[in-house]
Amino acid sequence: MKDKTLSAPRTHALLADGTTVCIRPVSASDHEQLRGLYEEMSPENLRLRFFAASRRSAEMAADRACAAPHPGYRALLAERAGQVIGLAEYETGDTGTEAEISIAVADGLHHRGVGTLLVEHLVSMAREDGVTSFTADALSENQEVLRLFADLGLRTARRFEGPEVRCTIALGEDDTYLTAVEERGRAADVASLRPLLRPASVAVVGAGRRPGSVGRAILHQLKAGDYSGRLWAVNPAATSILGVPSYASVNALPRTPDLVVVAVPATAVPATAEECGKAGVRALLVVTAGLDADQAQALLTACRMYGMRMVGPNCLGISNTDPQLGLDATFAANHPRPGTAGVAVQSGGIGIAVLDGLSRLGIGVSSFASLGDKYDVSGNDMLQWWETDNRTDLALLHLESFGNPRAFSRTARRVTRRMPVLTVDAGRTDAGRRAAASHTAAAATRTMTRRALFTQAGITATHSVGELLETAALLHSQPLPTGSRVVIVTNAGGAGVLAADACSEAGLTLPTPTPALVDDLLAVLPEGAAIGNPVDATAAVTEEQLGDCVDRVVRDPGVDAVLVALVPTAVAAATGDDLVKAVTARPGQLPKPVLVVRLEQALPVELLARSDGGTVPAYAEPQAAARALAHAAHRAAWLARPAGTFAQLDGIDTDRAHAVVEDYLAVQPDGGWLDPRTCAELLGCYGIPQLPWAWATSEDEAVLVADRMRGADGRVVMKGHWPGLLHKSAQHAVHLDLRGDSQVRAAFRDLQTRFAGLLTGVVVQPLAARGTELFAGVVQDQVFGPLVLFGLGGTATEILADHAARLAPLTDDDVHDLITSPRCAPLLFGAEGGGPVDLQGLEQLLHRLSRMASDLPELAEADFNPVLATPDTVTVLDARVRLLPSRPQDPYLRRLR
């Protein structure tokens, strides 16, 4: 076990009932409170905890927890509003890998998840310390603690010894445990949001007596929106505002409100939050902008101290359109239309545009949150709310930042199985690639990282608010296509050409109609119709003929969707035919998506009412229709894929890898690029295949190792090395195809002469066989975690930029996507006639690289270039690894930001 005496940081998390507690290490000053925790327990609970009801046990337990820190012992307490309400501790045995655990929870606070939350945090700490299992002794009648262990989601064994039970809990992390933690977190999160999104009473602090203030505008919206709960204003200079009773302070209100809207100047925000917290308020909506760092910290501290959830600051507000509630606490000009789309944005302006767009389309909104500076409530919270509110069937996000992307990804993967989750990929235009030395870091743009997150989570990422609404209209109104095969039906050849180009550019396919479908269509369309794809029904087509045509195309098994591109004609006007009704007036819901493009349409997208009560999306531009349909096809494909699994890897030595990293950082505390020997040792811990190599520091030594390294053809490669050297080819520090001792000596002398004062040695390797040169790497993003990249390698890897990326840890599906996504993928499958490369070996390499990145938070970058792939093997020819000091942080641990 690692000897760690550093204390865990103070953090806040939610109990099962939605209240906030602080989880922190025990200090000597906690002695009195801890003794009181035990002394206030009932005799029965004392007996269950200590197997005897001795009051002396309280003093001894407090002494133990507050003693000076020593290796092998850890203690965490739960604190609510400054009061200690629970303690969990462990101490390791002689092996250092097994620890005895004990838990205590204050009387009156059982069944709220205090003990479970403490154990989760202790489990995370123990894993960091190298502990692999917990043991605990309990009386067999102590069903509460036995149930706690059984419900953790960890593998637990019980052994009965008379009246006692010995529990052994394995601490290995797997999806079962993460899912259990996730479910507990979701229930707690939703409970904490109820006072915010379903408040029984609201007070607006800062509502002015005269028009023009944000607080007054929000108060007006609440009253005008027929909010069903109790509503008050807080203004010491008024007794009534807009007919709403006003009071001098929050403390003067007739009862404590669930939600307080804070619309006061920035300087007054901390004091207002403190007053609300002391009064027992459960949630804050802070619309005030312009808080400085001290004000922001004071606001957040008050929220955490008193257990208040908060939206904002610097936001537009929140709303819940449930007819039984009617909550519109925003200062938008219009009330959102009730509906089924959940919306969360950071920008208030974007929020207004999305709300207006959804209302105009008739989709409407279930609940809305303008998150603003997002000090507390996030997109992750809102996703979990929509998942359980029984009203939302479509989630729309506009997030400029992510607090915990890996937790967000797990939530989104679950939610997207139930409803479409759409986002605008905001902030994707960083000014080029960030300056970096390695191939991996240069390739890993923030855009690529965000897209990897969205792709793996099944989120539909659009590029603008307009595209977001266009796609939402289709997903709201039409079934998902089963594939990407689209048939275009038009009454004008030019419109059909535009639609065909748009579909092709969006990645959709335009199949040629089968002979049977051709005959079917010729039987219903006017003379002169051209039956291809597009189907040109001509300007002479009638409403009935066009409807019959669309029906036949939709029911063809070789078609996944139909796009009807229409232009107004004098012919239709003369005959009184409304060609749009050919789609909207047909009886019965169509089994496949049907979209309409009307080039004369004024609005970018509309939802046209169908005679059966449904709707059909109509677009003004074929590009918009094609983009929306492509997004729907991608969602259908994502849903059709089974959830990926993590590979079971053999030959992994995580303990040795941690030791290699610690030894290196002990000598190089600021981190750096590993030398070849340390790099090879680290790769060996994960079974990553490397081309044989040898190290030499002199000319004679180079000749000796070259003799050992020579293959059947007798040729070797020599690579110079010095600290900080990354691109050997660019520095001309590589000699290829060396034959015989004289060439080896000459190569060494050349490197020694040109890089005098830099060169620390050379790497000698056998000349590799011919094959496909690839690139694999990982870069540790401070926000998103490790990003694995793969693509075409060699000296031109950055110029060609043929890379795909996925966030670690990688599932088998992620690895498949990495291999098949780059443009060079056909080469790997034998497109040039040479047969496929060793695909299984390639998959193993990426899984092992992912595992290394996930295990080692200190791994800042790893750069394998080139990776040689042949039909028989996959081998890393050159590897560079950079380590930086980093304290590991469990991304799935339940905590508030």
Order of alpha helices (4+ residues) and beta strands (2+ residues): beta-beta-alpha-alpha-alpha-beta-beta-beta-alpha-beta-alpha-beta-beta-alpha-beta-alpha-beta-beta-beta-beta-alpha-beta-alpha-beta-beta-beta-beta-alpha-beta-alpha-beta-alpha-beta-alpha-alpha-beta-alpha-beta-alpha-alpha-beta-beta-alpha-beta-alpha-alpha-beta-beta-beta-alpha-alpha-beta-alpha-beta-alpha-beta-beta-alpha-beta-beta-beta-alpha-beta-alpha-alpha-alpha-beta-beta-beta
